[in-house]
Amino acid sequence: MPEITLIFAEDGSVRWKPAGNAKGRAATGNDDWVDGPECPIHGPWVPKQRRDGSGWFYSCNVAAGEPYCKKRASTRPGSWADQNPPGPPDEEWYDPEDPLG
């Protein structure tokens, strides 16, 4: 059975990162896979498009020049990211002047 590591956040929430959830570069196990709507350090996940245009993924909202964040949204079946697939923001409903978004 794969190992599951629990992450206890200061706000009292508990998230988990399953071992072996990564593919490709991240398969080294250096990333912390989080099953939840946000990075415990940087807040809500931000949908970003892959450089090659092949799709979308969730990433931290890390400012340019800040260190690389190892937290990643889990993509395992049943996880939050699996149930809320990333995609482009809905431009039709977005109003930058609206304080509620």
Backbone as CSV, one residue per row, in Angstrom:
resi,resn,N_x,N_y,N_z,CA_x,CA_y,CA_z,C_x,C_y,C_z
1,MET,0.850,-1.181,0.000,0.000,0.000,0.000,0.891,1.238,0.000
2,PRO,0.560,2.260,-0.849,1.389,3.453,-0.905,1.312,4.261,0.386
3,GLU,2.396,4.950,0.660,2.472,5.801,1.844,1.684,7.085,1.610
4,ILE,0.958,7.543,2.625,0.244,8.812,2.549,0.742,9.687,3.684
5,THR,1.173,10.894,3.340,1.665,11.840,4.330,0.603,12.888,4.587
6,LEU,0.273,13.128,5.850,-0.703,14.152,6.199,-0.003,15.478,6.429
7,ILE,-0.628,16.559,5.963,-0.098,17.902,6.150,-1.093,18.652,7.032
8,PHE,-0.653,19.073,8.220,-1.507,19.775,9.159,-1.241,21.273,9.027
9,ALA,-2.230,22.019,8.535,-2.075,23.455,8.321,-2.395,24.215,9.603
10,GLU,-1.904,25.453,9.682,-2.145,26.279,10.858,-3.625,26.614,11.047
11,ASP,-4.406,26.602,9.947,-5.831,26.920,10.060,-6.664,25.730,10.550
12,GLY,-6.005,24.623,10.882,-6.692,23.444,11.404,-7.079,22.432,10.348
13,SER,-6.892,22.764,9.066,-7.238,21.818,8.007,-6.146,20.763,7.865
14,VAL,-6.551,19.617,7.358,-5.609,18.520,7.135,-5.686,18.136,5.664
15,ARG,-4.532,18.082,5.018,-4.459,17.676,3.619,-3.510,16.483,3.536
16,TRP,-3.516,15.817,2.412,-2.645,14.652,2.255,-1.894,14.728,0.950
17,LYS,-0.732,14.101,0.937,0.028,13.987,-0.299,0.355,12.515,-0.504
18,PRO,-0.170,11.911,-1.552,0.129,10.510,-1.824,1.491,10.352,-2.467
19,ALA,2.181,9.312,-2.116,3.473,9.020,-2.722,3.279,8.536,-4.147
20,GLY,4.194,8.878,-5.027,4.151,8.381,-6.392,3.083,9.020,-7.254
21,ASN,2.629,10.206,-6.895,1.592,10.865,-7.675,2.162,11.631,-8.857
22,ALA,3.457,11.822,-8.871,4.083,12.669,-9.879,4.389,11.918,-11.168
23,LYS,4.518,12.686,-12.237,4.915,12.146,-13.533,6.081,12.986,-14.046
24,GLY,6.887,12.424,-14.901,7.950,13.184,-15.546,8.979,13.720,-14.579
25,ARG,9.282,15.015,-14.704,10.316,15.665,-13.913,10.065,15.514,-12.417
26,ALA,8.816,15.616,-11.996,8.500,15.599,-10.573,8.472,14.190,-9.985
27,ALA,8.704,13.177,-10.805,8.620,11.799,-10.327,9.720,11.451,-9.337
28,THR,10.620,12.373,-9.090,11.688,12.128,-8.128,11.174,12.117,-6.702
29,GLY,9.941,12.555,-6.490,9.383,12.584,-5.147,9.718,13.865,-4.407
30,ASN,10.296,14.861,-5.082,10.640,16.120,-4.431,9.445,17.037,-4.259
31,ASP,8.341,16.766,-4.927,7.171,17.619,-4.835,6.230,17.115,-3.746
32,ASP,5.500,18.054,-3.126,4.516,17.740,-2.103,3.140,17.847,-2.733
33,TRP,2.465,16.718,-2.911,1.169,16.691,-3.590,0.069,16.956,-2.581
34,VAL,-0.744,17.984,-2.846,-1.763,18.449,-1.918,-3.150,18.203,-2.508
35,ASP,-4.027,17.570,-1.746,-5.405,17.360,-2.185,-6.267,18.419,-1.522
36,GLY,-6.410,19.555,-2.177,-7.200,20.646,-1.630,-7.230,21.807,-2.602
37,PRO,-8.048,22.816,-2.332,-8.227,23.926,-3.270,-7.120,24.962,-3.265
38,GLU,-6.098,24.794,-2.406,-5.059,25.805,-2.374,-3.732,25.268,-1.858
39,CYS,-2.679,25.995,-2.221,-1.346,25.719,-1.693,-1.333,26.197,-0.245
40,PRO,-0.829,25.411,0.680,-0.828,25.838,2.078,0.073,27.050,2.330
41,ILE,0.922,27.405,1.376,1.821,28.555,1.537,1.332,29.773,0.753
42,HIS,0.929,29.564,-0.501,0.634,30.678,-1.403,-0.849,30.924,-1.663
43,GLY,-1.738,30.156,-1.068,-3.170,30.387,-1.249,-3.759,29.608,-2.411
44,PRO,-4.913,30.054,-2.916,-5.645,29.303,-3.948,-4.809,29.013,-5.187
45,TRP,-5.028,27.816,-5.762,-4.325,27.439,-6.986,-4.709,28.378,-8.120
46,VAL,-3.769,28.609,-9.032,-3.998,29.455,-10.194,-3.903,28.574,-11.438
47,PRO,-4.949,28.561,-12.302,-4.841,27.765,-13.526,-3.863,28.420,-14.502
48,LYS,-2.945,27.620,-15.034,-1.955,28.118,-15.999,-1.931,27.183,-17.199
49,GLN,-1.675,27.762,-18.350,-1.611,26.961,-19.576,-0.193,26.431,-19.760
50,ARG,-0.087,25.186,-20.218,1.225,24.593,-20.482,1.910,25.354,-21.609
51,ARG,3.226,25.425,-21.535,4.001,26.179,-22.531,3.782,25.671,-23.946
52,ASP,3.572,24.363,-24.085,3.387,23.806,-25.426,1.926,23.892,-25.883
53,GLY,1.049,24.479,-25.046,-0.354,24.647,-25.410,-1.182,23.377,-25.316
54,SER,-0.652,22.326,-24.684,-1.338,21.033,-24.642,-2.405,20.927,-23.557
55,GLY,-2.592,21.950,-22.763,-3.616,21.883,-21.726,-3.327,22.840,-20.589
56,TRP,-4.036,22.629,-19.486,-3.942,23.505,-18.327,-3.541,22.707,-17.095
57,PHE,-2.969,23.399,-16.099,-2.603,22.789,-14.828,-2.751,23.841,-13.733
58,TYR,-2.795,23.382,-12.470,-2.850,24.300,-11.337,-1.441,24.541,-10.820
59,SER,-1.169,25.793,-10.466,0.136,26.157,-9.934,-0.056,27.153,-8.800
60,CYS,1.015,27.376,-8.048,1.004,28.385,-6.992,1.088,29.768,-7.619
61,ASN,0.602,30.745,-6.896,0.695,32.125,-7.354,1.989,32.730,-6.799
62,VAL,3.115,32.239,-7.305,4.424,32.676,-6.839,4.889,33.833,-7.717
63,ALA,5.286,34.926,-7.081,5.758,36.097,-7.828,7.099,35.790,-8.490
64,ALA,7.358,36.485,-9.591,8.634,36.314,-10.299,9.782,36.617,-9.348
65,GLY,10.777,35.771,-9.377,11.947,35.942,-8.524,11.870,35.194,-7.212
66,GLU,10.670,34.727,-6.826,10.552,33.939,-5.601,11.006,32.512,-5.879
67,PRO,11.439,31.790,-4.836,11.890,30.410,-5.048,10.778,29.498,-5.546
68,TYR,11.183,28.452,-6.243,10.287,27.417,-6.755,9.538,26.778,-5.595
69,CYS,8.212,26.638,-5.720,7.396,26.014,-4.671,7.204,24.539,-5.001
70,LYS,7.423,23.685,-4.021,7.300,22.239,-4.238,5.871,21.732,-4.076
71,LYS,4.948,22.572,-3.651,3.555,22.144,-3.481,2.896,22.032,-4.854
72,ARG,2.159,20.956,-5.065,1.454,20.720,-6.330,0.053,20.208,-6.032
73,ALA,-0.899,20.597,-6.876,-2.269,20.098,-6.732,-2.305,18.644,-7.181
74,SER,-2.781,17.771,-6.317,-2.869,16.351,-6.639,-3.820,16.131,-7.805
75,THR,-3.449,15.245,-8.700,-4.303,14.917,-9.848,-4.839,13.490,-9.761
76,ARG,-4.705,12.878,-8.607,-5.201,11.513,-8.443,-6.716,11.475,-8.595
77,PRO,-7.275,10.373,-9.061,-8.730,10.257,-9.193,-9.431,10.554,-7.871
78,GLY,-10.435,11.404,-7.931,-11.194,11.773,-6.741,-10.646,12.976,-5.999
79,SER,-9.447,13.449,-6.359,-8.858,14.603,-5.673,-9.590,15.884,-6.076
80,TRP,-9.322,16.978,-5.360,-9.977,18.247,-5.652,-9.698,18.695,-7.087
81,ALA,-8.445,18.620,-7.539,-8.095,19.053,-8.899,-8.740,18.155,-9.947
82,ASP,-8.900,16.873,-9.631,-9.561,15.956,-10.559,-11.042,16.331,-10.712
83,GLN,-11.666,16.755,-9.625,-13.078,17.129,-9.653,-13.291,18.561,-10.151
84,ASN,-12.231,19.375,-10.167,-12.293,20.764,-10.629,-11.194,20.986,-11.657
85,PRO,-11.335,20.424,-12.859,-10.246,20.504,-13.832,-9.888,21.954,-14.174
86,PRO,-8.592,22.260,-14.289,-8.171,23.624,-14.592,-8.491,24.008,-16.021
87,GLY,-8.722,25.266,-16.236,-8.993,25.779,-17.569,-8.846,27.285,-17.576
88,PRO,-9.098,27.897,-18.724,-8.937,29.349,-18.802,-9.987,30.062,-17.952
89,PRO,-9.646,31.243,-17.417,-10.648,31.996,-16.662,-11.801,32.402,-17.572
90,ASP,-12.970,32.456,-17.017,-14.155,32.813,-17.791,-14.195,34.332,-17.944
91,GLU,-13.722,34.822,-19.081,-13.614,36.256,-19.336,-14.980,36.943,-19.302
92,GLU,-16.027,36.229,-19.706,-17.353,36.836,-19.778,-17.855,37.288,-18.404
93,TRP,-17.507,36.534,-17.372,-18.016,36.836,-16.041,-17.030,37.613,-15.184
94,TYR,-15.805,37.755,-15.626,-14.785,38.416,-14.820,-14.861,39.928,-15.000
95,ASP,-14.976,40.662,-13.898,-14.992,42.113,-13.926,-13.921,42.605,-12.952
96,PRO,-12.806,43.159,-13.453,-11.724,43.591,-12.554,-12.136,44.724,-11.612
97,GLU,-13.203,45.441,-11.943,-13.678,46.529,-11.085,-14.570,46.028,-9.954
98,ASP,-15.064,44.801,-10.064,-15.955,44.240,-9.045,-15.119,43.702,-7.890
99,PRO,-15.296,44.246,-6.655,-14.457,43.793,-5.535,-14.702,42.338,-5.144
100,LEU,-15.839,41.773,-5.537,-16.131,40.367,-5.223,-15.688,39.423,-6.313
101,GLY,-15.104,39.949,-7.379,-14.589,39.108,-8.449,-15.627,38.793,-9.435
